[in-house]
Amino acid sequence: MSEKLPIVLGTDPKRTIRLDLLPPLKGAFTVHLHLSEKKDNAHLKLEYGDTPYCLSLYVFNYPRFLQNRTVRVRSYDLWEKWIMYAARLPDGRPHPKSGGKLYRPDAVIVGEGSYELENPFISFAYDDGTLLTFRIEFYRYLKYYSPKYGESFRSEYWFIGID
């Protein structure tokens, strides 16, 4: 399956992955909060098929996301899969699957489970029993400048909660 998936690493300024155009995918996910960012935002890391990458999605209002309400989501394309677990737990211990690595000192994993993408729908089954389902609607391409990585283009979406 990996040869059919588009491979675009998160720092490529000329291309971006369109989440709403991907083939069916499923796998593990983690939710990271970055303590140096706005407290209501989160980063979702989704296994990307059988590739060595994870898809990184930025959720602009994680409390609304957890309520299965409509939220804006930005794709940061692909990152190496090891970062999915390379963060601390809320109690300060490294995640057991981190191998002792941390990709950022302020990243905290606050949720994990499995996801399933069957466009235009994506669902998240958290290990604690929470189940969320959204319809993905493409919103726009955005020219974006990262102080760390430079200029890039990002795709943004509305995740519309489905009851």
VOMI-133194 format. One line per field, with one value per residue (C-alpha): residue in three letters; x, y, z. Coordinates in Angstrom, 3 decimals. Layout:
BEGIN
res <- ALA,...
px <- X,...
py <- Y,...
pz <- Z,...
This chain:
BEGIN
res <- MET,SER,GLU,LYS,LEU,PRO,ILE,VAL,LEU,GLY,THR,ASP,PRO,LYS,ARG,THR,ILE,ARG,LEU,ASP,LEU,LEU,PRO,PRO,LEU,LYS,GLY,ALA,PHE,THR,VAL,HIS,LEU,HIS,LEU,SER,GLU,LYS,LYS,ASP,ASN,ALA,HIS,LEU,LYS,LEU,GLU,TYR,GLY,ASP,THR,PRO,TYR,CYS,LEU,SER,LEU,TYR,VAL,PHE,ASN,TYR,PRO,ARG,PHE,LEU,GLN,ASN,ARG,THR,VAL,ARG,VAL,ARG,SER,TYR,ASP,LEU,TRP,GLU,LYS,TRP,ILE,MET,TYR,ALA,ALA,ARG,LEU,PRO,ASP,GLY,ARG,PRO,HIS,PRO,LYS,SER,GLY,GLY,LYS,LEU,TYR,ARG,PRO,ASP,ALA,VAL,ILE,VAL,GLY,GLU,GLY,SER,TYR,GLU,LEU,GLU,ASN,PRO,PHE,ILE,SER,PHE,ALA,TYR,ASP,ASP,GLY,THR,LEU,LEU,THR,PHE,ARG,ILE,GLU,PHE,TYR,ARG,TYR,LEU,LYS,TYR,TYR,SER,PRO,LYS,TYR,GLY,GLU,SER,PHE,ARG,SER,GLU,TYR,TRP,PHE,ILE,GLY,ILE,ASP
px <- 0.000,2.801,3.781,0.327,0.400,1.795,4.996,5.471,7.605,6.475,9.107,8.421,7.315,5.978,3.578,1.192,-0.868,-4.622,-6.130,-9.532,-8.121,-6.225,-7.218,-8.629,-6.166,-6.200,-3.748,-2.659,-2.828,-1.533,-2.537,0.217,-0.125,2.820,3.082,4.609,1.543,-2.064,-3.591,-6.674,-4.729,-3.371,-1.298,-2.631,-0.053,-1.579,0.229,0.520,-0.113,2.897,5.322,7.937,5.956,3.071,0.677,0.708,-2.537,-2.957,-6.348,-7.245,-9.653,-9.064,-11.874,-14.372,-12.765,-13.340,-16.988,-17.257,-18.002,-16.768,-13.113,-10.489,-7.550,-4.265,-2.092,1.620,2.146,4.463,7.023,9.099,6.885,9.116,7.773,4.306,5.444,8.550,6.957,6.105,2.894,0.971,2.754,6.139,7.332,8.363,5.764,6.604,6.939,9.281,12.491,13.683,13.509,11.745,11.213,10.369,10.805,7.330,5.323,2.859,0.786,-2.758,-4.558,-4.042,-5.923,-6.752,-8.191,-9.863,-10.038,-12.652,-13.076,-14.875,-15.084,-12.480,-13.079,-10.975,-11.349,-9.485,-8.085,-10.351,-13.492,-14.149,-15.297,-15.348,-16.389,-15.976,-16.740,-13.678,-14.282,-11.374,-11.148,-8.089,-4.412,-2.442,0.972,2.680,5.946,7.521,10.316,11.953,11.398,10.751,8.097,5.615,2.077,-0.441,-3.870,-6.647,-9.917,-13.095,-13.688,-17.474,-18.677,-21.036,-23.298
py <- 0.000,2.492,2.876,4.327,6.882,10.337,10.990,14.680,15.527,18.415,20.864,20.615,24.145,23.169,20.341,19.141,16.007,16.390,14.464,14.473,12.698,9.876,6.220,4.384,4.294,3.032,2.690,4.147,7.820,9.962,13.441,15.857,19.156,21.537,23.471,26.486,26.862,27.874,25.533,24.685,23.448,19.951,17.925,14.590,12.063,9.350,6.257,6.590,3.129,0.841,3.703,4.916,8.160,9.643,12.314,15.374,17.325,20.518,20.895,24.511,23.771,20.435,20.821,21.241,18.267,16.116,17.214,15.956,19.514,21.249,22.298,23.631,21.305,22.054,19.349,19.461,16.530,13.689,13.334,10.374,7.883,7.701,11.087,9.587,8.377,10.530,12.708,12.709,11.598,14.079,12.724,13.659,10.142,9.401,7.394,3.656,3.414,6.434,4.455,7.302,9.825,13.187,15.183,18.358,19.030,20.606,17.826,15.889,12.946,13.382,10.739,7.750,5.023,3.964,5.864,4.965,7.167,6.320,9.577,11.793,10.376,9.905,8.294,8.169,5.408,6.480,3.873,5.313,4.444,7.863,7.526,10.556,10.712,13.649,14.465,16.034,19.116,20.784,24.455,25.982,25.963,28.322,29.839,29.369,30.516,28.543,30.254,26.813,25.315,28.299,28.748,26.018,25.436,23.748,22.321,23.143,21.365,21.535,18.411,18.417,16.297,13.413,12.148
pz <- 0.000,0.762,-2.876,-3.600,-0.792,-1.545,0.378,1.207,4.186,6.370,5.147,1.399,0.361,-3.070,-2.267,0.388,0.978,0.523,3.423,1.749,-1.324,0.380,-0.021,3.000,5.919,9.474,12.308,15.615,16.581,19.417,20.583,21.584,23.392,23.179,26.425,24.646,22.367,22.923,25.479,23.396,20.345,19.745,17.295,16.059,14.831,12.628,11.375,7.615,6.228,6.263,5.649,8.174,8.547,10.474,9.263,11.512,11.902,13.920,15.614,16.346,19.198,20.880,23.480,20.590,18.823,21.930,21.906,18.292,17.134,13.989,14.140,11.750,11.103,9.326,7.803,8.452,6.089,7.014,9.769,10.828,12.672,15.758,16.918,17.531,20.953,21.496,24.182,27.857,29.503,31.679,34.779,33.253,32.425,28.828,26.901,27.209,23.397,23.181,23.466,25.678,22.790,23.006,19.810,21.747,25.438,25.746,24.009,26.184,24.931,26.233,24.176,21.928,20.172,16.628,13.683,10.427,7.336,4.726,2.837,3.448,6.990,9.683,13.068,16.219,18.824,21.957,24.310,27.047,25.004,23.446,19.829,17.495,13.838,11.471,7.860,6.235,4.119,2.312,3.310,1.626,0.841,3.019,2.415,5.739,7.235,10.076,12.012,12.314,8.826,6.551,3.871,2.995,1.797,4.047,3.432,5.874,6.511,8.478,10.532,10.869,13.794,13.024,15.809
